[in-house]
Amino acid sequence: MKKRIILISVNVLLVIGFFVCIGISNRIISPLHAQQAAAAWGGQSGERFAQISAFFPENHSFTLQNIRELRNTVENSLMAVSVDTSGEREFYTDAWVAEGSVLVVGERGRGSASVIGVGGNFFMFHPLRLRDGGYISPNDLMRDRILLDEELAWRLFGSVQIAGLQVLINNQAFTIAGVVARESDFASRRAYDGGEGLFMSFEALYAMTDGGARIISYKIVMPDPVTSFAYSTISEFFGDSEVLLVENNTRFSLPRAFSAIASFGERGMQTVAIQLPYWENAARLAEDMQALLLAISLVLIITPVVFTIILLVKLIRQLFKGGKRKLLKAIEEHDRREYEKYLAKHHGNTDHGGFSVDEIIREVNGDNF
């Protein structure tokens, strides 16, 4: 009895460990809003959308003209599957980024800061928490509005309530649209190494660097009426180039997680130099953690599953044996009644020559009659 209790307790602990691993995995993945734009864009519409991200090698030039061409390709593909894009409703949205470093001067401080030049609907993909003010937008008439992170805001002004104030960036005046807090989740904190930073429009960064700002990534959310339609559309546009494509909305699915387990560690073997933004590195770290936790959880759950199967087999056997005994007893009882009826009918009595009916029935059954 004691041994059985210990065995049950161990299996219960293993099951608890399994659910703890699953819970930790979900806590790592769920805060990565940059991977969830398809769901955010689709909202309650019930339509299928997919998010595709493209990351470009250092020798690959991807320009605003290429973005216009890609948008035309997307619209033509959607019309080919009877999705009408001619109305006011937006069926897709996209964004692109470049990175750099600038010298920024505020009322109380100055210094270099990392800068992300954003284009398109960037903050739909990256809904950073606002500490003050609002986001910059592609609808802004001027390209002189910027967004500071809170670390840079404290350094330059000693406060985060600074929307509407101005700073000098490489000796050009810019107005602060707002202040944001960087992501604080496990993966993003480990992936981001840019220090104090700010966001400005891609066009402003491009002009400031005399055309030296290179688009390092592009992303789009678009309808996905059939599985992999969106991914195939973007993949065909880039052809056989060395552009790295990711379907963000499926990257944390169980099939992808099992695939990551099978190829654990191989992803770091890059043969093409591709500069990945910190949110993609965060997602890759989360993928690795998900694969590791999934592998651990599978190891933990194997013993309880086997233990449960053994218990079920034993229970079924016991039930089967009990049912078999009841069935045999019922058959014997039926045979006894039938034999008594036979004696009463043909001999007018139930004298069995000193033998019980059950003994006679067993003797007859033993002789295979």
Salt bridges, closest charged atoms under 4 A:
GLU47 OE2 - ARG89 NH2 2.47
ASP94 OD2 - ARG71 NE 2.82
ASP140 OD2 - ARG145 NH1 2.96
ASP149 OD2 - ARG182 NE 3.13
GLU150 OE1 - ARG131 NH1 2.28
GLU196 OE1 - ARG155 NH1 2.69
ASP224 OD2 - ARG48 NH2 3.09
GLU280 OE1 - ARG251 NH1 2.95
GLU280 OE2 - ARG284 NE 3.13
GLU287 OE1 - ARG251 NH2 3.09
GLU287 OE2 - ARG256 NH2 3.48
GLU287 OE1 - ARG267 NH1 2.45
ASP288 OD1 - ARG267 NH2 2.51
GLU333 OE2 - ARG336 NH2 2.62
GLU333 OE2 - ARG337 NH1 3.32
ASP335 OD1 - HIS334 ND1 3.66
GLU338 OE2 - HIS334 NE2 3.87
GLU338 OE2 - LYS341 NZ 3.87
GLU340 OE2 - ARG336 NH1 2.91
